[in-house]
Amino acid sequence: MQLAREMYDSVDYTIQQIADEFGVTRPTIDRHLSRVPSQTQAPA
């Protein structure tokens, strides 16, 4: 679900819109986003 991360990082979509697109709940997207690093952040 890298696509969900890309959608979120683009700031064009809300978490709810992403959840609706994938047919899952907001908490599912929240969990996913916390696990998949952003491509816009520098590595720690």
ZATOR-491362 format. One record per atom (N, C-alpha, C, CB): residue number from 1; atom name; x, y, z. Coordinates in pm, whole numbers. Glycine has a CB too. Example, Ala and Ser with C-alpha at 12.3 -4.5 7.8 and 13.67 -1.06 7.14 Angstrom:
<atoms>
{resi: 1	name: N	px: 1319	py: -569	pz: 780} .
{resi: 1	name: CA	px: 1230	py: -450	pz: 780} .
{resi: 1	name: C	px: 1320	py: -330	pz: 780} .
{resi: 1	name: CB	px: 1131	py: -447	pz: 905} .
{resi: 2	name: N	px: 1285	py: -225	pz: 708} .
{resi: 2	name: CA	px: 1367	py: -106	pz: 714} .
{resi: 2	name: C	px: 1290	py: 3	pz: 787} .
{resi: 2	name: CB	px: 1408	py: -60	pz: 572} .
</atoms>
This chain:
<atoms>
{resi: 1	name: N	px: 82	py: -119	pz: 0} .
{resi: 1	name: CA	px: 0	py: 0	pz: 0} .
{resi: 1	name: C	px: 86	py: 126	pz: 0} .
{resi: 1	name: CB	px: -93	py: 0	pz: 120} .
{resi: 2	name: N	px: 192	py: 122	pz: -74} .
{resi: 2	name: CA	px: 275	py: 240	pz: -91} .
{resi: 2	name: C	px: 192	py: 353	pz: -152} .
{resi: 2	name: CB	px: 398	py: 209	pz: -181} .
{resi: 3	name: N	px: 93	py: 318	pz: -232} .
{resi: 3	name: CA	px: 9	py: 419	pz: -294} .
{resi: 3	name: C	px: -62	py: 503	pz: -188} .
{resi: 3	name: CB	px: -94	py: 353	pz: -386} .
{resi: 4	name: N	px: -105	py: 443	pz: -80} .
{resi: 4	name: CA	px: -171	py: 518	pz: 27} .
{resi: 4	name: C	px: -76	py: 622	pz: 84} .
{resi: 4	name: CB	px: -220	py: 424	pz: 139} .
{resi: 5	name: N	px: 50	py: 586	pz: 104} .
{resi: 5	name: CA	px: 150	py: 680	pz: 154} .
{resi: 5	name: C	px: 170	py: 794	pz: 54} .
{resi: 5	name: CB	px: 285	py: 608	pz: 182} .
{resi: 6	name: N	px: 178	py: 760	pz: -74} .
{resi: 6	name: CA	px: 198	py: 863	pz: -176} .
{resi: 6	name: C	px: 78	py: 959	pz: -181} .
{resi: 6	name: CB	px: 219	py: 797	pz: -314} .
{resi: 7	name: N	px: -42	py: 904	pz: -167} .
{resi: 7	name: CA	px: -162	py: 988	pz: -167} .
{resi: 7	name: C	px: -159	py: 1083	pz: -48} .
{resi: 7	name: CB	px: -290	py: 901	pz: -164} .
{resi: 8	name: N	px: -123	py: 1031	pz: 68} .
{resi: 8	name: CA	px: -118	py: 1113	pz: 189} .
{resi: 8	name: C	px: -11	py: 1220	pz: 178} .
{resi: 8	name: CB	px: -93	py: 1025	pz: 312} .
{resi: 9	name: N	px: 106	py: 1183	pz: 131} .
{resi: 9	name: CA	px: 216	py: 1278	pz: 117} .
{resi: 9	name: C	px: 186	py: 1388	pz: 16} .
{resi: 9	name: CB	px: 343	py: 1205	pz: 77} .
{resi: 10	name: N	px: 101	py: 1360	pz: -80} .
{resi: 10	name: CA	px: 69	py: 1460	pz: -181} .
{resi: 10	name: C	px: -16	py: 1574	pz: -125} .
{resi: 10	name: CB	px: -4	py: 1394	pz: -298} .
{resi: 11	name: N	px: -71	py: 1556	pz: -7} .
{resi: 11	name: CA	px: -162	py: 1648	pz: 61} .
{resi: 11	name: C	px: -287	py: 1681	pz: -20} .
{resi: 11	name: CB	px: -88	py: 1777	pz: 94} .
{resi: 12	name: N	px: -314	py: 1602	pz: -122} .
{resi: 12	name: CA	px: -437	py: 1619	pz: -200} .
{resi: 12	name: C	px: -552	py: 1538	pz: -142} .
{resi: 12	name: CB	px: -414	py: 1580	pz: -344} .
{resi: 13	name: N	px: -523	py: 1446	pz: -52} .
{resi: 13	name: CA	px: -622	py: 1354	pz: 3} .
{resi: 13	name: C	px: -619	py: 1356	pz: 155} .
{resi: 13	name: CB	px: -598	py: 1212	pz: -49} .
{resi: 14	name: N	px: -737	py: 1344	pz: 214} .
{resi: 14	name: CA	px: -745	py: 1327	pz: 359} .
{resi: 14	name: C	px: -732	py: 1180	pz: 391} .
{resi: 14	name: CB	px: -878	py: 1385	pz: 415} .
{resi: 15	name: N	px: -707	py: 1150	pz: 517} .
{resi: 15	name: CA	px: -699	py: 1009	pz: 558} .
{resi: 15	name: C	px: -832	py: 941	pz: 529} .
{resi: 15	name: CB	px: -662	py: 997	pz: 708} .
{resi: 16	name: N	px: -943	py: 1011	pz: 552} .
{resi: 16	name: CA	px: -1074	py: 951	pz: 526} .
{resi: 16	name: C	px: -1092	py: 921	pz: 377} .
{resi: 16	name: CB	px: -1186	py: 1043	pz: 575} .
{resi: 17	name: N	px: -1048	py: 1010	pz: 291} .
{resi: 17	name: CA	px: -1060	py: 986	pz: 146} .
{resi: 17	name: C	px: -976	py: 865	pz: 104} .
{resi: 17	name: CB	px: -1016	py: 1112	pz: 67} .
{resi: 18	name: N	px: -858	py: 853	pz: 161} .
{resi: 18	name: CA	px: -772	py: 739	pz: 130} .
{resi: 18	name: C	px: -838	py: 611	pz: 178} .
{resi: 18	name: CB	px: -632	py: 756	pz: 193} .
{resi: 19	name: N	px: -891	py: 613	pz: 300} .
{resi: 19	name: CA	px: -960	py: 495	pz: 354} .
{resi: 19	name: C	px: -1077	py: 455	pz: 265} .
{resi: 19	name: CB	px: -1009	py: 523	pz: 498} .
{resi: 20	name: N	px: -1155	py: 552	pz: 223} .
{resi: 20	name: CA	px: -1269	py: 523	pz: 135} .
{resi: 20	name: C	px: -1223	py: 464	pz: 3} .
{resi: 20	name: CB	px: -1350	py: 651	pz: 109} .
{resi: 21	name: N	px: -1115	py: 516	pz: -52} .
{resi: 21	name: CA	px: -1062	py: 467	pz: -180} .
{resi: 21	name: C	px: -1022	py: 319	pz: -171} .
{resi: 21	name: CB	px: -941	py: 550	pz: -223} .
{resi: 22	name: N	px: -965	py: 280	pz: -58} .
{resi: 22	name: CA	px: -919	py: 142	pz: -40} .
{resi: 22	name: C	px: -1023	py: 52	pz: 27} .
{resi: 22	name: CB	px: -793	py: 141	pz: 40} .
{resi: 23	name: N	px: -1134	py: 110	pz: 70} .
{resi: 23	name: CA	px: -1239	py: 31	pz: 133} .
{resi: 23	name: C	px: -1202	py: -20	pz: 271} .
{resi: 23	name: CB	px: -1274	py: -86	pz: 45} .
{resi: 24	name: N	px: -1126	py: 63	pz: 344} .
{resi: 24	name: CA	px: -1087	py: 27	pz: 480} .
{resi: 24	name: C	px: -1124	py: 142	pz: 573} .
{resi: 24	name: CB	px: -934	py: -4	pz: 488} .
{resi: 25	name: N	px: -1099	py: 123	pz: 703} .
{resi: 25	name: CA	px: -1132	py: 227	pz: 799} .
{resi: 25	name: C	px: -1016	py: 324	pz: 819} .
{resi: 25	name: CB	px: -1170	py: 164	pz: 932} .
{resi: 26	name: N	px: -1047	py: 439	pz: 877} .
{resi: 26	name: CA	px: -942	py: 538	pz: 907} .
{resi: 26	name: C	px: -832	py: 480	pz: 995} .
{resi: 26	name: CB	px: -1002	py: 661	pz: 976} .
{resi: 27	name: N	px: -866	py: 406	pz: 1102} .
{resi: 27	name: CA	px: -759	py: 350	pz: 1185} .
{resi: 27	name: C	px: -664	py: 257	pz: 1108} .
{resi: 27	name: CB	px: -819	py: 274	pz: 1301} .
{resi: 28	name: N	px: -716	py: 188	pz: 1008} .
{resi: 28	name: CA	px: -631	py: 102	pz: 926} .
{resi: 28	name: C	px: -530	py: 186	pz: 850} .
{resi: 28	name: CB	px: -716	py: 18	pz: 828} .
{resi: 29	name: N	px: -575	py: 296	pz: 793} .
{resi: 29	name: CA	px: -484	py: 385	pz: 721} .
{resi: 29	name: C	px: -384	py: 448	pz: 817} .
{resi: 29	name: CB	px: -562	py: 494	pz: 645} .
{resi: 30	name: N	px: -431	py: 491	pz: 934} .
{resi: 30	name: CA	px: -341	py: 548	pz: 1035} .
{resi: 30	name: C	px: -230	py: 449	pz: 1071} .
{resi: 30	name: CB	px: -420	py: 587	pz: 1162} .
{resi: 31	name: N	px: -264	py: 324	pz: 1094} .
{resi: 31	name: CA	px: -164	py: 221	pz: 1127} .
{resi: 31	name: C	px: -67	py: 204	pz: 1011} .
{resi: 31	name: CB	px: -233	py: 87	pz: 1160} .
{resi: 32	name: N	px: -120	py: 197	pz: 892} .
{resi: 32	name: CA	px: -35	py: 179	pz: 774} .
{resi: 32	name: C	px: 62	py: 295	pz: 758} .
{resi: 32	name: CB	px: -121	py: 165	pz: 648} .
{resi: 33	name: N	px: 12	py: 417	pz: 771} .
{resi: 33	name: CA	px: 98	py: 534	pz: 752} .
{resi: 33	name: C	px: 207	py: 541	pz: 858} .
{resi: 33	name: CB	px: 14	py: 661	pz: 755} .
{resi: 34	name: N	px: 179	py: 490	pz: 976} .
{resi: 34	name: CA	px: 281	py: 492	pz: 1081} .
{resi: 34	name: C	px: 392	py: 390	pz: 1054} .
{resi: 34	name: CB	px: 218	py: 465	pz: 1217} .
{resi: 35	name: N	px: 364	py: 292	pz: 969} .
{resi: 35	name: CA	px: 461	py: 187	pz: 938} .
{resi: 35	name: C	px: 541	py: 213	pz: 811} .
{resi: 35	name: CB	px: 391	py: 55	pz: 924} .
{resi: 36	name: N	px: 482	py: 286	pz: 718} .
{resi: 36	name: CA	px: 547	py: 310	pz: 588} .
{resi: 36	name: C	px: 611	py: 448	pz: 592} .
{resi: 36	name: CB	px: 446	py: 299	pz: 470} .
{resi: 37	name: N	px: 742	py: 454	pz: 580} .
{resi: 37	name: CA	px: 808	py: 585	pz: 587} .
{resi: 37	name: C	px: 771	py: 675	pz: 470} .
{resi: 37	name: CB	px: 959	py: 567	pz: 591} .
{resi: 38	name: N	px: 767	py: 802	pz: 498} .
{resi: 38	name: CA	px: 738	py: 901	pz: 397} .
{resi: 38	name: C	px: 858	py: 916	pz: 305} .
{resi: 38	name: CB	px: 702	py: 1036	pz: 461} .
{resi: 39	name: N	px: 835	py: 933	pz: 178} .
{resi: 39	name: CA	px: 943	py: 955	pz: 83} .
{resi: 39	name: C	px: 1000	py: 1096	pz: 92} .
{resi: 39	name: CB	px: 894	py: 928	pz: -60} .
{resi: 40	name: N	px: 924	py: 1185	pz: 159} .
{resi: 40	name: CA	px: 966	py: 1324	pz: 170} .
{resi: 40	name: C	px: 1051	py: 1349	pz: 294} .
{resi: 40	name: CB	px: 845	py: 1415	pz: 172} .
{resi: 41	name: N	px: 1058	py: 1252	pz: 383} .
{resi: 41	name: CA	px: 1137	py: 1268	pz: 506} .
{resi: 41	name: C	px: 1277	py: 1211	pz: 485} .
{resi: 41	name: CB	px: 1069	py: 1198	pz: 625} .
{resi: 42	name: N	px: 1375	py: 1278	pz: 542} .
{resi: 42	name: CA	px: 1511	py: 1227	pz: 535} .
{resi: 42	name: C	px: 1525	py: 1110	pz: 631} .
{resi: 42	name: CB	px: 1614	py: 1338	pz: 570} .
{resi: 43	name: N	px: 1606	py: 1009	pz: 596} .
{resi: 43	name: CA	px: 1623	py: 895	pz: 685} .
{resi: 43	name: C	px: 1687	py: 939	pz: 816} .
{resi: 43	name: CB	px: 1708	py: 786	pz: 617} .
{resi: 44	name: N	px: 1649	py: 870	pz: 921} .
{resi: 44	name: CA	px: 1703	py: 904	pz: 1055} .
{resi: 44	name: C	px: 1844	py: 856	pz: 1072} .
{resi: 44	name: CB	px: 1617	py: 846	pz: 1165} .
</atoms>
